Amino acid sequence: MPRPTKQHPERGDARTRLLEAARDTIRAKGFASTSIDDLCQVAGVTKGSVFHHFKSKEALGVAVAEHWIEMTNAFFADAPYHAPGDPLDRVLAYVAFRKAIIAGELSEFTCLVGTMAQEIYASSPTIREACGRSIFGHAATLEADIAAAMSAWGISGGWTAESLARHTQTVIQGAFVLAKAGNDPALAREALDHLDRYVRLLFGCPNKEEALP
């Protein structure tokens, strides 16, 4: 299935084109290095149109984070990792799916909100909070399957479904940073392989054949 990445900025109204242009350009260049002129050129709109829809660049940053939430919520809700009947299989299928969509250019698979959060966490609390809603909100979608898997496998200890769900995002966001630092998507895929092994070890099924049909 397609990834939450480049669409067609020429389609839709000016606000939508600007949000899609911001999504793609910020992932490629960063928030600070993305100028209003860049966005106008990619979206095919005038500078006046930008400030008609967004009172400031910061307001646009918040809006693009919220746009990312809507887009990725729909993307992951329709993803195939929800299909397995066993909850642990669904958790492992999620990890496999995240690995499968690490492909193409770095800017096409890395996370918009993770990119912005690293850059503006101190300078723009409003953008940081919007990014946090995306990252923590997505982590929360994994909690029910992890909790069900813990119950089914009789797992208890010093960790919770919530903490493991957050850890998956720690690995994924860190994987994106490593891929950027090394300019190599394989580094991100390697991190997801280790996440798969870690989850299996937590549940006492280190070999893939023991958990997946």
Buried (B, 14 or more C-beta within 10 A) or exposed (E): EEBBBBBEBEEBEBBBBBBBBBBBBBBBBBBEEBEBEBBBEBBEBEEEBBBEBBEEBBBBBBBBBBBBBEBBBEBBEEBEBBEBEBBBBBBBBBBBBBBBBBEEEBBBBBBBBBBBBBBBBEEBEEBBEBBBBBBEEBBEBBBEBBBBBBEEBEBEEEEBBBEBBBBBBEBBBBBBBBBBEEEEBEBBBBBBEEBBBBBBEBBEBEEEEEBBE
